[in-house]
Amino acid sequence: MQVPLLDLRAQYSPLKAEIMSAVSELCDSQHFILGPKVEAFEQELAAYCRSGGAVGVTSGSDALIIALMVEGVGPGDEVITSPFTFFATVGAIVRVGATPVFADIDPVTFNIDPAKIAEKITPRTKGIIPVHLFGQAADMDPIMKLAREHGLFVIEDACQAIGAEYRGRRVGSIGDYGAFSFFPSKNLGCFGDGGAVTCSADRTALLKIFRNHGQSKTYIHEYVGGNFRLDALQAAVLSIKLRHLDAWSAARQANAAAYRKLFAEAGITEEEITLPREADYPVRHIYNQFCIRVHGGRRDALKNFLAQNNVGCAVYYPLSLHLQECFKSLGGKAGDYPACELATSEVLALPIYGECPAEQREFVVETIAKFFK
Ligand SMILES: *Cc1c(COP(=O)(O)O)cnc(C)c1O
């Protein structure tokens, strides 16, 4: 049996006719830049995220960058974030000239630990970027409290967590900004690169100016922004797909529940593997990834065994960001963020996409059970 980590064709085929007709209509209009499709999608996204507004941009990476630019972040400023995230979270901070400062993670949720953030605040700190990793919300209440006490902005990196909830609130509606990615492997993926920033209604105008080279009127530039515009073609695709997002996320949750049952039945112990855990605070986890922890230093061996048996799996992420070559000048060293560094040596993502058939999930667990026999 062949089990892919993700198969996007299964999601696409039932929507193909509808999407193709929307794409064809857009091509007939030849209206590719911004316009009604982008505006419609922005409204739908803001409603979905229960945020005051949303602004479509080129990618999740640019969503982070544009929010930092609007906040005027630059050289000499510090922004606190997690060392256990996709590179772009930290890359964005460096791209605007600021200094990333790491705070270690909570081993249960893999998300930034608010107590560790408090220790890292200095007079130069301007903001915090918590990441809702793998589809589960970070502990936002204490983070917002710290931010308010110290006058910091909060950008939620919600790239992996669209529709996830924290104490009944949607991610992207809690901080000052939410950054979303529509990279194809995210729960809501477009047909290439795309992203969005959510924020309060009064902030959208400035974001839209920055998205278009800081231009407030035609050829009048109040700021230096950039070309961060979401394509109308992508917006048309996203509007159609957004209507199915809750069903897809529910299918991922059902697959996660099915895995829990299968792992328990297979007799795999907590000494061998820990399944992803949900936080103590109330969450809606949307399972962009189902990341197990493999104990006893056997993660890479299990990864190779799964690959030999045609089971797709991946390590998100194998290296704490403070140890990346390009961040060496920040002075990080091994042992600085022990919870993150342990996670990088243990995590392994298993196939969780909504259309993954039951027999494939069973095969995944059987193969893992065989490895531990
Ligand atoms: C995917 C992702 C990004 C970047 O999104 P792109 O659309 O690929 O630029 C940023 N942060 C996190 C946590 C992500 O998973």
The ligand as a Gaussian input file, in Angstrom:
#p B3LYP/6-31G(d) Opt

LIG

0 1
 C        3.476000      28.228000       5.923000
 C        3.895000      29.063000       7.051000
 C        4.349000      30.380000       6.889000
 C        4.632000      30.995000       5.549000
 O        3.606000      30.922000       4.646000
 P        3.922000      31.020000       3.071000
 O        2.562000      31.234000       2.478000
 O        4.534000      29.726000       2.664000
 O        4.829000      32.168000       2.845000
 C        4.651000      31.117000       8.015000
 N        4.526000      30.599000       9.238000
 C        4.109000      29.336000       9.444000
 C        3.979000      28.834000      10.839000
 C        3.800000      28.521000       8.351000
 O        3.418000      27.270000       8.572000

